[in-house]
Amino acid sequence: MLIFNPVALIESIYNFVQLYECVIHDMTEKPNKICFRIDLRNLHLDDEKNKLAIGSLENIKILDKDEIRDAPQDSWSYILEVELEDFELSRVANNITEMIYNYFGLDIEDIPYTKETDGLKSIDIEQIKSI
């Protein structure tokens, strides 16, 4: 059984968005909107479905099978559009993570390593760094 490591998944998303934030800062002409395309492929490789679990890395070993979801299809794509004025690294990373968790049939409350500020969820990179 292949289960996505939630730390690796969320940290990879965060790092990519952080890299893109650097690219935005280097642009001489900035766009009004940024688009992130998420493509997941080969999620049913060799008849083995990739899985995503509720909660943090520490919880994976003790999860009930109802807390682990199979990828519903072999491939999935999603485009997230963000207005440049609304671009905030940890919130954009959280929005991408939410789309992936929703694809696997999980609720946004199931996403670990997040925090809420002023009613908006974001990735809490400090929680990941402390692991």
N, CA, C and O atoms as CSV, one atom per row, in Angstrom:
chain,resi,resn,atom,element,x,y,z
A,1,MET,N,N,0.856,-1.167,0.000
A,1,MET,CA,C,0.000,0.000,0.000
A,1,MET,C,C,0.908,1.238,0.000
A,1,MET,O,O,1.805,1.361,0.835
A,2,LEU,N,N,0.662,2.155,-0.950
A,2,LEU,CA,C,1.428,3.393,-1.052
A,2,LEU,C,C,0.588,4.541,-0.522
A,2,LEU,O,O,-0.432,4.899,-1.111
A,3,ILE,N,N,1.022,5.118,0.597
A,3,ILE,CA,C,0.317,6.244,1.207
A,3,ILE,C,C,1.216,7.469,1.090
A,3,ILE,O,O,2.386,7.436,1.470
A,4,PHE,N,N,0.648,8.552,0.558
A,4,PHE,CA,C,1.402,9.795,0.492
A,4,PHE,C,C,1.845,10.199,1.890
A,4,PHE,O,O,1.053,10.175,2.832
A,5,ASN,N,N,3.090,10.563,2.017
A,5,ASN,CA,C,3.623,11.098,3.260
A,5,ASN,C,C,3.122,12.543,3.365
A,5,ASN,O,O,3.481,13.367,2.525
A,6,PRO,N,N,2.307,12.872,4.368
A,6,PRO,CA,C,1.741,14.221,4.434
A,6,PRO,C,C,2.796,15.318,4.585
A,6,PRO,O,O,2.616,16.421,4.069
A,7,VAL,N,N,3.888,15.028,5.281
A,7,VAL,CA,C,4.956,16.024,5.422
A,7,VAL,C,C,5.575,16.294,4.055
A,7,VAL,O,O,5.729,17.450,3.658
A,8,ALA,N,N,5.927,15.241,3.341
A,8,ALA,CA,C,6.558,15.397,2.026
A,8,ALA,C,C,5.621,16.099,1.045
A,8,ALA,O,O,6.050,16.973,0.291
A,9,LEU,N,N,4.363,15.723,1.055
A,9,LEU,CA,C,3.389,16.338,0.153
A,9,LEU,C,C,3.252,17.829,0.437
A,9,LEU,O,O,3.403,18.651,-0.466
A,10,ILE,N,N,2.969,18.176,1.681
A,10,ILE,CA,C,2.720,19.573,2.038
A,10,ILE,C,C,3.992,20.414,1.917
A,10,ILE,O,O,3.937,21.549,1.444
A,11,GLU,N,N,5.125,19.875,2.336
A,11,GLU,CA,C,6.369,20.630,2.234
A,11,GLU,C,C,6.765,20.855,0.769
A,11,GLU,O,O,7.272,21.923,0.426
A,12,SER,N,N,6.541,19.866,-0.087
A,12,SER,CA,C,6.837,20.024,-1.521
A,12,SER,C,C,5.982,21.120,-2.138
A,12,SER,O,O,6.473,21.944,-2.910
A,13,ILE,N,N,4.717,21.124,-1.798
A,13,ILE,CA,C,3.820,22.171,-2.303
A,13,ILE,C,C,4.291,23.532,-1.802
A,13,ILE,O,O,4.403,24.477,-2.583
A,14,TYR,N,N,4.563,23.632,-0.521
A,14,TYR,CA,C,5.016,24.893,0.080
A,14,TYR,C,C,6.300,25.371,-0.600
A,14,TYR,O,O,6.411,26.544,-0.957
A,15,ASN,N,N,7.265,24.474,-0.778
A,15,ASN,CA,C,8.543,24.853,-1.383
A,15,ASN,C,C,8.373,25.327,-2.824
A,15,ASN,O,O,9.033,26.275,-3.249
A,16,PHE,N,N,7.496,24.675,-3.570
A,16,PHE,CA,C,7.262,25.108,-4.953
A,16,PHE,C,C,6.648,26.506,-4.983
A,16,PHE,O,O,7.075,27.355,-5.765
A,17,VAL,N,N,5.655,26.744,-4.141
A,17,VAL,CA,C,5.016,28.061,-4.104
A,17,VAL,C,C,6.025,29.116,-3.644
A,17,VAL,O,O,6.009,30.248,-4.125
A,18,GLN,N,N,6.894,28.740,-2.717
A,18,GLN,CA,C,7.939,29.659,-2.252
A,18,GLN,C,C,8.902,30.003,-3.395
A,18,GLN,O,O,9.286,31.162,-3.554
A,19,LEU,N,N,9.287,29.012,-4.181
A,19,LEU,CA,C,10.135,29.247,-5.348
A,19,LEU,C,C,9.436,30.201,-6.319
A,19,LEU,O,O,10.047,31.132,-6.844
A,20,TYR,N,N,8.157,29.953,-6.544
A,20,TYR,CA,C,7.419,30.806,-7.467
A,20,TYR,C,C,7.285,32.230,-6.929
A,20,TYR,O,O,7.263,33.187,-7.702
A,21,GLU,N,N,7.195,32.369,-5.613
A,21,GLU,CA,C,7.162,33.695,-5.007
A,21,GLU,C,C,8.445,34.461,-5.346
A,21,GLU,O,O,8.397,35.662,-5.614
A,22,CYS,N,N,9.577,33.779,-5.337
A,22,CYS,CA,C,10.851,34.408,-5.710
A,22,CYS,C,C,10.838,34.838,-7.176
A,22,CYS,O,O,11.335,35.911,-7.518
A,23,VAL,N,N,10.273,34.002,-8.031
A,23,VAL,CA,C,10.152,34.338,-9.454
A,23,VAL,C,C,9.300,35.600,-9.627
A,23,VAL,O,O,9.651,36.492,-10.398
A,24,ILE,N,N,8.194,35.664,-8.911
A,24,ILE,CA,C,7.315,36.836,-8.990
A,24,ILE,C,C,8.068,38.101,-8.595
A,24,ILE,O,O,7.943,39.133,-9.254
A,25,HIS,N,N,8.846,38.024,-7.526
A,25,HIS,CA,C,9.599,39.192,-7.060
A,25,HIS,C,C,10.630,39.661,-8.084
A,25,HIS,O,O,10.961,40.846,-8.142
A,26,ASP,N,N,11.143,38.714,-8.899
A,26,ASP,CA,C,12.140,39.064,-9.909
A,26,ASP,C,C,11.531,39.586,-11.207
A,26,ASP,O,O,12.264,40.099,-12.052
A,27,MET,N,N,10.244,39.475,-11.391
A,27,MET,CA,C,9.600,39.933,-12.626
A,27,MET,C,C,9.615,41.463,-12.698
A,27,MET,O,O,9.306,42.153,-11.726
A,28,THR,N,N,9.980,41.961,-13.861
A,28,THR,CA,C,9.907,43.411,-14.037
A,28,THR,C,C,8.468,43.840,-14.302
A,28,THR,O,O,8.020,44.874,-13.808
A,29,GLU,N,N,7.755,43.050,-15.074
A,29,GLU,CA,C,6.319,43.279,-15.283
A,29,GLU,C,C,5.571,42.140,-14.608
A,29,GLU,O,O,5.736,40.975,-14.969
A,30,LYS,N,N,4.772,42.477,-13.653
A,30,LYS,CA,C,4.055,41.454,-12.882
A,30,LYS,C,C,2.654,41.244,-13.459
A,30,LYS,O,O,1.973,42.203,-13.824
A,31,PRO,N,N,2.233,39.981,-13.537
A,31,PRO,CA,C,0.883,39.699,-14.019
A,31,PRO,C,C,-0.155,40.049,-12.956
A,31,PRO,O,O,0.179,40.195,-11.780
A,32,ASN,N,N,-1.399,40.181,-13.367
A,32,ASN,CA,C,-2.486,40.414,-12.413
A,32,ASN,C,C,-2.893,39.132,-11.718
A,32,ASN,O,O,-3.398,39.147,-10.595
A,33,LYS,N,N,-2.664,38.007,-12.411
A,33,LYS,CA,C,-3.145,36.709,-11.924
A,33,LYS,C,C,-2.052,35.663,-12.119
A,33,LYS,O,O,-1.313,35.690,-13.104
A,34,ILE,N,N,-1.966,34.754,-11.173
A,34,ILE,CA,C,-1.038,33.623,-11.238
A,34,ILE,C,C,-1.879,32.354,-11.318
A,34,ILE,O,O,-2.876,32.221,-10.608
A,35,CYS,N,N,-1.480,31.424,-12.180
A,35,CYS,CA,C,-2.181,30.140,-12.296
A,35,CYS,C,C,-1.231,29.013,-11.907
A,35,CYS,O,O,-0.101,28.942,-12.391
A,36,PHE,N,N,-1.693,28.152,-11.044
A,36,PHE,CA,C,-0.957,26.953,-10.662
A,36,PHE,C,C,-1.718,25.761,-11.208
A,36,PHE,O,O,-2.910,25.604,-10.942
A,37,ARG,N,N,-1.043,24.930,-11.964
A,37,ARG,CA,C,-1.670,23.715,-12.489
A,37,ARG,C,C,-1.122,22.531,-11.705
A,37,ARG,O,O,0.090,22.338,-11.607
A,38,ILE,N,N,-2.020,21.759,-11.161
A,38,ILE,CA,C,-1.647,20.575,-10.402
A,38,ILE,C,C,-2.016,19.359,-11.242
A,38,ILE,O,O,-3.170,19.195,-11.636
A,39,ASP,N,N,-1.040,18.518,-11.510
A,39,ASP,CA,C,-1.265,17.283,-12.265
A,39,ASP,C,C,-0.767,16.111,-11.438
A,39,ASP,O,O,0.411,16.055,-11.087
A,40,LEU,N,N,-1.633,15.198,-11.131
A,40,LEU,CA,C,-1.250,13.948,-10.466
A,40,LEU,C,C,-1.469,12.828,-11.478
A,40,LEU,O,O,-2.550,12.712,-12.055
A,41,ARG,N,N,-0.466,12.021,-11.688
A,41,ARG,CA,C,-0.520,10.956,-12.694
A,41,ARG,C,C,-0.103,9.625,-12.078
A,41,ARG,O,O,0.578,9.576,-11.053
A,42,ASN,N,N,-0.528,8.554,-12.730
A,42,ASN,CA,C,-0.147,7.191,-12.332
A,42,ASN,C,C,-0.513,6.899,-10.885
A,42,ASN,O,O,0.271,6.304,-10.145
A,43,LEU,N,N,-1.686,7.312,-10.494
A,43,LEU,CA,C,-2.146,7.089,-9.126
A,43,LEU,C,C,-2.690,5.680,-8.912
A,43,LEU,O,O,-2.972,5.279,-7.783
A,44,HIS,N,N,-2.835,4.932,-10.006
A,44,HIS,CA,C,-3.269,3.528,-9.933
A,44,HIS,C,C,-2.227,2.652,-10.631
A,44,HIS,O,O,-2.582,1.784,-11.428
A,45,LEU,N,N,-0.998,2.865,-10.347
A,45,LEU,CA,C,0.094,2.173,-11.012
A,45,LEU,C,C,0.140,0.693,-10.626
A,45,LEU,O,O,0.114,0.344,-9.446
A,46,ASP,N,N,0.209,-0.160,-11.636
A,46,ASP,CA,C,0.260,-1.617,-11.431
A,46,ASP,C,C,-0.890,-2.104,-10.546
A,46,ASP,O,O,-0.691,-2.953,-9.677
A,47,ASP,N,N,-2.075,-1.573,-10.767
A,47,ASP,CA,C,-3.288,-1.933,-10.018
A,47,ASP,C,C,-3.197,-1.611,-8.521
A,47,ASP,O,O,-4.011,-2.090,-7.731
A,48,GLU,N,N,-2.235,-0.824,-8.144
A,48,GLU,CA,C,-2.086,-0.377,-6.754
A,48,GLU,C,C,-2.498,1.088,-6.694
A,48,GLU,O,O,-1.907,1.934,-7.365
A,49,LYS,N,N,-3.504,1.383,-5.896
A,49,LYS,CA,C,-3.986,2.761,-5.792
A,49,LYS,C,C,-3.191,3.518,-4.740
A,49,LYS,O,O,-2.977,3.034,-3.629
A,50,ASN,N,N,-2.755,4.729,-5.118
A,50,ASN,CA,C,-2.129,5.616,-4.134
A,50,ASN,C,C,-3.193,6.039,-3.137
A,50,ASN,O,O,-4.381,6.080,-3.457
A,51,LYS,N,N,-2.756,6.350,-1.935
A,51,LYS,CA,C,-3.680,6.693,-0.856
A,51,LYS,C,C,-3.228,7.961,-0.161
A,51,LYS,O,O,-2.054,8.329,-0.192
A,52,LEU,N,N,-4.188,8.619,0.467
A,52,LEU,CA,C,-3.897,9.791,1.287
A,52,LEU,C,C,-4.646,9.610,2.591
A,52,LEU,O,O,-5.807,9.201,2.599
A,53,ALA,N,N,-3.982,9.914,3.688
A,53,ALA,CA,C,-4.557,9.664,5.009
A,53,ALA,C,C,-4.854,10.968,5.736
A,53,ALA,O,O,-4.288,12.023,5.449
A,54,ILE,N,N,-5.750,10.844,6.673
A,54,ILE,CA,C,-6.092,11.951,7.562
A,54,ILE,C,C,-4.930,12.187,8.520
A,54,ILE,O,O,-4.312,11.239,9.005
A,55,GLY,N,N,-4.642,13.446,8.785
A,55,GLY,CA,C,-3.732,13.787,9.869
A,55,GLY,C,C,-2.264,13.785,9.518
A,55,GLY,O,O,-1.875,13.756,8.350
A,56,SER,N,N,-1.462,13.818,10.562
A,56,SER,CA,C,-0.024,13.990,10.445
A,56,SER,C,C,0.706,12.674,10.208
A,56,SER,O,O,0.119,11.593,10.258
A,57,LEU,N,N,1.981,12.799,9.954
A,57,LEU,CA,C,2.835,11.643,9.700
A,57,LEU,C,C,2.787,10.642,10.846
A,57,LEU,O,O,2.779,9.432,10.620
A,58,GLU,N,N,2.756,11.146,12.074
A,58,GLU,CA,C,2.745,10.271,13.241
A,58,GLU,C,C,1.492,9.390,13.297
A,58,GLU,O,O,1.524,8.299,13.866
A,59,ASN,N,N,0.400,9.861,12.711
A,59,ASN,CA,C,-0.866,9.130,12.768
A,59,ASN,C,C,-0.992,8.008,11.749
A,59,ASN,O,O,-1.822,7.116,11.925
A,60,ILE,N,N,-0.195,8.028,10.691
A,60,ILE,CA,C,-0.382,7.080,9.589
A,60,ILE,C,C,-0.319,5.627,10.054
A,60,ILE,O,O,-1.103,4.803,9.584
A,61,LYS,N,N,0.580,5.302,10.951
A,61,LYS,CA,C,0.760,3.910,11.372
A,61,LYS,C,C,-0.394,3.389,12.223
A,61,LYS,O,O,-0.558,2.177,12.355
A,62,ILE,N,N,-1.196,4.285,12.803
A,62,ILE,CA,C,-2.266,3.838,13.696
A,62,ILE,C,C,-3.659,4.135,13.147
A,62,ILE,O,O,-4.649,4.033,13.871
A,63,LEU,N,N,-3.732,4.501,11.871
A,63,LEU,CA,C,-5.018,4.884,11.305
A,63,LEU,C,C,-5.926,3.697,11.037
A,63,LEU,O,O,-5.475,2.612,10.670
A,64,ASP,N,N,-7.181,3.924,11.224
A,64,ASP,CA,C,-8.227,3.009,10.820
A,64,ASP,C,C,-8.372,3.117,9.307
A,64,ASP,O,O,-8.128,4.185,8.745
A,65,LYS,N,N,-8.762,2.041,8.636
A,65,LYS,CA,C,-8.854,2.105,7.177
A,65,LYS,C,C,-9.891,3.114,6.693
A,65,LYS,O,O,-9.841,3.523,5.533
A,66,ASP,N,N,-10.827,3.526,7.545
A,66,ASP,CA,C,-11.791,4.562,7.170
A,66,ASP,C,C,-11.142,5.936,7.109
A,66,ASP,O,O,-11.739,6.878,6.587
A,67,GLU,N,N,-9.938,6.062,7.631
A,67,GLU,CA,C,-9.246,7.344,7.641
A,67,GLU,C,C,-8.220,7.457,6.512
A,67,GLU,O,O,-7.448,8.415,6.461
A,68,ILE,N,N,-8.216,6.488,5.619
A,68,ILE,CA,C,-7.311,6.465,4.480
A,68,ILE,C,C,-8.166,6.390,3.220
A,68,ILE,O,O,-9.074,5.563,3.129
A,69,ARG,N,N,-7.876,7.254,2.248
A,69,ARG,CA,C,-8.676,7.292,1.021
A,69,ARG,C,C,-7.825,6.939,-0.190
A,69,ARG,O,O,-6.679,7.371,-0.310
A,70,ASP,N,N,-8.407,6.143,-1.087
A,70,ASP,CA,C,-7.776,5.809,-2.361
A,70,ASP,C,C,-7.927,6.971,-3.335
A,70,ASP,O,O,-8.900,7.724,-3.275
A,71,ALA,N,N,-6.963,7.107,-4.224
A,71,ALA,CA,C,-7.115,8.040,-5.339
A,71,ALA,C,C,-8.276,7.528,-6.189
A,71,ALA,O,O,-8.247,6.375,-6.621
A,72,PRO,N,N,-9.295,8.348,-6.442
A,72,PRO,CA,C,-10.462,7.861,-7.173
A,72,PRO,C,C,-10.185,7.538,-8.643
A,72,PRO,O,O,-10.872,6.703,-9.230
A,73,GLN,N,N,-9.189,8.190,-9.240
A,73,GLN,CA,C,-8.847,7.947,-10.643
A,73,GLN,C,C,-7.338,7.894,-10.789
A,73,GLN,O,O,-6.601,8.287,-9.884
A,74,ASP,N,N,-6.884,7.407,-11.933
A,74,ASP,CA,C,-5.458,7.285,-12.194
A,74,ASP,C,C,-4.778,8.642,-12.380
A,74,ASP,O,O,-3.595,8.792,-12.077
A,75,SER,N,N,-5.526,9.626,-12.878
A,75,SER,CA,C,-4.969,10.954,-13.141
A,75,SER,C,C,-5.928,12.021,-12.668
A,75,SER,O,O,-7.137,11.807,-12.578
A,76,TRP,N,N,-5.360,13.180,-12.367
A,76,TRP,CA,C,-6.174,14.306,-11.936
A,76,TRP,C,C,-5.435,15.595,-12.222
A,76,TRP,O,O,-4.219,15.677,-12.048
A,77,SER,N,N,-6.166,16.597,-12.660
A,77,SER,CA,C,-5.590,17.914,-12.925
A,77,SER,C,C,-6.494,18.982,-12.338
A,77,SER,O,O,-7.714,18.826,-12.276
A,78,TYR,N,N,-5.877,20.057,-11.913
A,78,TYR,CA,C,-6.638,21.180,-11.376
A,78,TYR,C,C,-5.831,22.453,-11.604
A,78,TYR,O,O,-4.603,22.446,-11.512
A,79,ILE,N,N,-6.532,23.545,-11.903
A,79,ILE,CA,C,-5.874,24.834,-12.053
A,79,ILE,C,C,-6.402,25.773,-10.972
A,79,ILE,O,O,-7.608,25.985,-10.842
A,80,LEU,N,N,-5.479,26.322,-10.211
A,80,LEU,CA,C,-5.817,27.294,-9.182
A,80,LEU,C,C,-5.355,28.660,-9.671
A,80,LEU,O,O,-4.175,28.858,-9.961
A,81,GLU,N,N,-6.296,29.602,-9.761
A,81,GLU,CA,C,-5.971,30.965,-10.153
A,81,GLU,C,C,-5.936,31.847,-8.910
A,81,GLU,O,O,-6.833,31.794,-8.069
A,82,VAL,N,N,-4.891,32.654,-8.810
A,82,VAL,CA,C,-4.713,33.529,-7.659
A,82,VAL,C,C,-4.422,34.936,-8.177
A,82,VAL,O,O,-3.514,35.137,-8.983
A,83,GLU,N,N,-5.194,35.890,-7.710
A,83,GLU,CA,C,-4.900,37.288,-8.033
A,83,GLU,C,C,-3.583,37.646,-7.355
A,83,GLU,O,O,-3.357,37.290,-6.198
A,84,LEU,N,N,-2.723,38.344,-8.072
A,84,LEU,CA,C,-1.413,38.680,-7.518
A,84,LEU,C,C,-1.544,39.440,-6.196
A,84,LEU,O,O,-0.760,39.222,-5.272
A,85,GLU,N,N,-2.518,40.317,-6.108
A,85,GLU,CA,C,-2.697,41.088,-4.864
A,85,GLU,C,C,-3.103,40.205,-3.687
A,85,GLU,O,O,-2.950,40.606,-2.534
A,86,ASP,N,N,-3.623,39.001,-3.967
A,86,ASP,CA,C,-4.030,38.064,-2.915
A,86,ASP,C,C,-2.980,36.984,-2.649
A,86,ASP,O,O,-3.190,36.107,-1.810
A,87,PHE,N,N,-1.849,37.045,-3.363
A,87,PHE,CA,C,-0.831,36.005,-3.245
A,87,PHE,C,C,-0.139,36.106,-1.892
A,87,PHE,O,O,0.501,37.110,-1.579
A,88,GLU,N,N,-0.277,35.061,-1.105
A,88,GLU,CA,C,0.414,34.932,0.176
A,88,GLU,C,C,0.860,33.484,0.263
A,88,GLU,O,O,0.034,32.571,0.241
A,89,LEU,N,N,2.141,33.279,0.361
A,89,LEU,CA,C,2.775,31.966,0.254
A,89,LEU,C,C,2.047,30.859,1.003
A,89,LEU,O,O,1.627,29.879,0.387
A,90,SER,N,N,1.892,30.987,2.289
A,90,SER,CA,C,1.343,29.881,3.087
A,90,SER,C,C,-0.142,29.640,2.790
A,90,SER,O,O,-0.624,28.517,2.941
A,91,ARG,N,N,-0.867,30.672,2.372
A,91,ARG,CA,C,-2.284,30.485,2.024
A,91,ARG,C,C,-2.440,29.820,0.662
A,91,ARG,O,O,-3.297,28.955,0.482
A,92,VAL,N,N,-1.604,30.227,-0.300
A,92,VAL,CA,C,-1.658,29.586,-1.623
A,92,VAL,C,C,-1.275,28.113,-1.492
A,92,VAL,O,O,-1.927,27.247,-2.076
A,93,ALA,N,N,-0.228,27.828,-0.732
A,93,ALA,CA,C,0.175,26.431,-0.520
A,93,ALA,C,C,-0.958,25.643,0.130
A,93,ALA,O,O,-1.196,24.490,-0.228
A,94,ASN,N,N,-1.649,26.249,1.071
A,94,ASN,CA,C,-2.786,25.583,1.703
A,94,ASN,C,C,-3.917,25.348,0.695
A,94,ASN,O,O,-4.528,24.279,0.696
A,95,ASN,N,N,-4.198,26.325,-0.159
A,95,ASN,CA,C,-5.268,26.159,-1.154
A,95,ASN,C,C,-4.979,24.995,-2.099
A,95,ASN,O,O,-5.878,24.223,-2.431
A,96,ILE,N,N,-3.728,24.871,-2.528
A,96,ILE,CA,C,-3.352,23.741,-3.392
A,96,ILE,C,C,-3.511,22.433,-2.623
A,96,ILE,O,O,-4.048,21.459,-3.151
A,97,THR,N,N,-3.050,22.411,-1.385
A,97,THR,CA,C,-3.182,21.208,-0.554
A,97,THR,C,C,-4.650,20.842,-0.368
A,97,THR,O,O,-5.006,19.666,-0.435
A,98,GLU,N,N,-5.501,21.830,-0.138
A,98,GLU,CA,C,-6.941,21.569,0.007
A,98,GLU,C,C,-7.513,20.904,-1.233
A,98,GLU,O,O,-8.326,19.987,-1.115
A,99,MET,N,N,-7.110,21.341,-2.411
A,99,MET,CA,C,-7.620,20.743,-3.655
A,99,MET,C,C,-7.234,19.268,-3.737
A,99,MET,O,O,-8.040,18.434,-4.149
A,100,ILE,N,N,-6.011,18.950,-3.347
A,100,ILE,CA,C,-5.552,17.558,-3.391
A,100,ILE,C,C,-6.303,16.719,-2.357
A,100,ILE,O,O,-6.746,15.614,-2.670
A,101,TYR,N,N,-6.450,17.216,-1.154
A,101,TYR,CA,C,-7.189,16.484,-0.119
A,101,TYR,C,C,-8.646,16.283,-0.539
A,101,TYR,O,O,-9.212,15.209,-0.333
A,102,ASN,N,N,-9.247,17.309,-1.123
A,102,ASN,CA,C,-10.625,17.166,-1.611
A,102,ASN,C,C,-10.718,16.121,-2.708
A,102,ASN,O,O,-11.678,15.351,-2.748
A,103,TYR,N,N,-9.735,16.082,-3.596
A,103,TYR,CA,C,-9.725,15.068,-4.659
A,103,TYR,C,C,-9.759,13.655,-4.063
A,103,TYR,O,O,-10.432,12.768,-4.587
A,104,PHE,N,N,-9.036,13.464,-2.979
A,104,PHE,CA,C,-9.010,12.155,-2.322
A,104,PHE,C,C,-10.234,11.925,-1.426
A,104,PHE,O,O,-10.335,10.889,-0.770
A,105,GLY,N,N,-11.145,12.868,-1.398
A,105,GLY,CA,C,-12.364,12.710,-0.605
A,105,GLY,C,C,-12.190,13.039,0.868
A,105,GLY,O,O,-12.997,12.623,1.700
A,106,LEU,N,N,-11.143,13.782,1.194
A,106,LEU,CA,C,-10.892,14.174,2.578
A,106,LEU,C,C,-11.332,15.618,2.790
A,106,LEU,O,O,-11.366,16.412,1.850
A,107,ASP,N,N,-11.662,15.941,4.014
A,107,ASP,CA,C,-12.085,17.294,4.360
A,107,ASP,C,C,-10.867,18.167,4.630
A,107,ASP,O,O,-9.785,17.667,4.939
A,108,ILE,N,N,-11.056,19.471,4.510
A,108,ILE,CA,C,-9.932,20.372,4.762
A,108,ILE,C,C,-9.489,20.325,6.218
A,108,ILE,O,O,-8.346,20.657,6.531
A,109,GLU,N,N,-10.390,19.913,7.110
A,109,GLU,CA,C,-10.012,19.765,8.521
A,109,GLU,C,C,-9.025,18.617,8.723
A,109,GLU,O,O,-8.376,18.533,9.765
A,110,ASP,N,N,-8.910,17.729,7.725
A,110,ASP,CA,C,-8.007,16.586,7.810
A,110,ASP,C,C,-6.569,16.940,7.457
A,110,ASP,O,O,-5.675,16.106,7.605
A,111,ILE,N,N,-6.333,18.158,6.994
A,111,ILE,CA,C,-4.994,18.572,6.572
A,111,ILE,C,C,-4.173,18.941,7.814
A,111,ILE,O,O,-4.566,19.813,8.589
A,112,PRO,N,N,-3.030,18.270,7.994
A,112,PRO,CA,C,-2.175,18.613,9.138
A,112,PRO,C,C,-1.286,19.814,8.819
A,112,PRO,O,O,-1.229,20.280,7.681
A,113,TYR,N,N,-0.599,20.299,9.841
A,113,TYR,CA,C,0.411,21.346,9.705
A,113,TYR,C,C,-0.173,22.653,9.160
A,113,TYR,O,O,0.425,23.309,8.307
A,114,THR,N,N,-1.347,23.015,9.668
A,114,THR,CA,C,-1.976,24.270,9.257
A,114,THR,C,C,-2.254,25.125,10.488
A,114,THR,O,O,-2.188,24.654,11.624
A,115,LYS,N,N,-2.562,26.372,10.238
A,115,LYS,CA,C,-2.984,27.297,11.286
A,115,LYS,C,C,-4.055,28.192,10.682
A,115,LYS,O,O,-4.182,28.292,9.462
A,116,GLU,N,N,-4.811,28.831,11.534
A,116,GLU,CA,C,-5.844,29.747,11.074
A,116,GLU,C,C,-5.564,31.130,11.657
A,116,GLU,O,O,-5.345,31.291,12.858
A,117,THR,N,N,-5.577,32.119,10.765
A,117,THR,CA,C,-5.368,33.512,11.162
A,117,THR,C,C,-6.433,34.359,10.481
A,117,THR,O,O,-6.592,34.306,9.261
A,118,ASP,N,N,-7.150,35.127,11.260
A,118,ASP,CA,C,-8.219,35.980,10.723
A,118,ASP,C,C,-9.207,35.195,9.866
A,118,ASP,O,O,-9.699,35.695,8.855
A,119,GLY,N,N,-9.491,33.961,10.280
A,119,GLY,CA,C,-10.464,33.134,9.578
A,119,GLY,C,C,-9.944,32.479,8.310
A,119,GLY,O,O,-10.713,31.835,7.597
A,120,LEU,N,N,-8.655,32.626,8.010
A,120,LEU,CA,C,-8.069,32.034,6.803
A,120,LEU,C,C,-7.033,30.985,7.191
A,120,LEU,O,O,-6.153,31.234,8.015
A,121,LYS,N,N,-7.155,29.798,6.577
A,121,LYS,CA,C,-6.198,28.723,6.851
A,121,LYS,C,C,-4.956,28.898,6.002
A,121,LYS,O,O,-5.011,29.387,4.873
A,122,SER,N,N,-3.832,28.485,6.575
A,122,SER,CA,C,-2.572,28.518,5.854
A,122,SER,C,C,-1.688,27.379,6.360
A,122,SER,O,O,-1.913,26.825,7.436
A,123,ILE,N,N,-0.688,27.050,5.563
A,123,ILE,CA,C,0.289,26.050,5.981
A,123,ILE,C,C,1.171,26.684,7.061
A,123,ILE,O,O,1.645,27.810,6.906
A,124,ASP,N,N,1.380,25.957,8.137
A,124,ASP,CA,C,2.248,26.416,9.216
A,124,ASP,C,C,3.600,25.727,9.054
A,124,ASP,O,O,3.825,24.636,9.578
A,125,ILE,N,N,4.486,26.380,8.322
A,125,ILE,CA,C,5.785,25.778,8.026
A,125,ILE,C,C,6.586,25.525,9.290
A,125,ILE,O,O,7.438,24.637,9.305
A,126,GLU,N,N,6.341,26.270,10.336
A,126,GLU,CA,C,7.064,26.059,11.590
A,126,GLU,C,C,6.731,24.687,12.197
A,126,GLU,O,O,7.594,24.059,12.810
A,127,GLN,N,N,5.502,24.226,12.031
A,127,GLN,CA,C,5.154,22.877,12.501
A,127,GLN,C,C,5.944,21.828,11.749
A,127,GLN,O,O,6.389,20.843,12.339
A,128,ILE,N,N,6.125,22.029,10.445
A,128,ILE,CA,C,6.887,21.066,9.631
A,128,ILE,C,C,8.364,21.124,10.011
A,128,ILE,O,O,9.010,20.083,10.130
A,129,LYS,N,N,8.898,22.309,10.201
A,129,LYS,CA,C,10.315,22.443,10.578
A,129,LYS,C,C,10.618,21.795,11.918
A,129,LYS,O,O,11.746,21.366,12.158
A,130,SER,N,N,9.619,21.717,12.794
A,130,SER,CA,C,9.857,21.163,14.122
A,130,SER,C,C,9.828,19.639,14.166
A,130,SER,O,O,10.079,19.047,15.216
A,131,ILE,N,N,9.531,19.007,13.056
A,131,ILE,CA,C,9.467,17.532,13.013
A,131,ILE,C,C,10.859,16.941,12.992
A,131,ILE,O,O,11.011,15.720,12.957
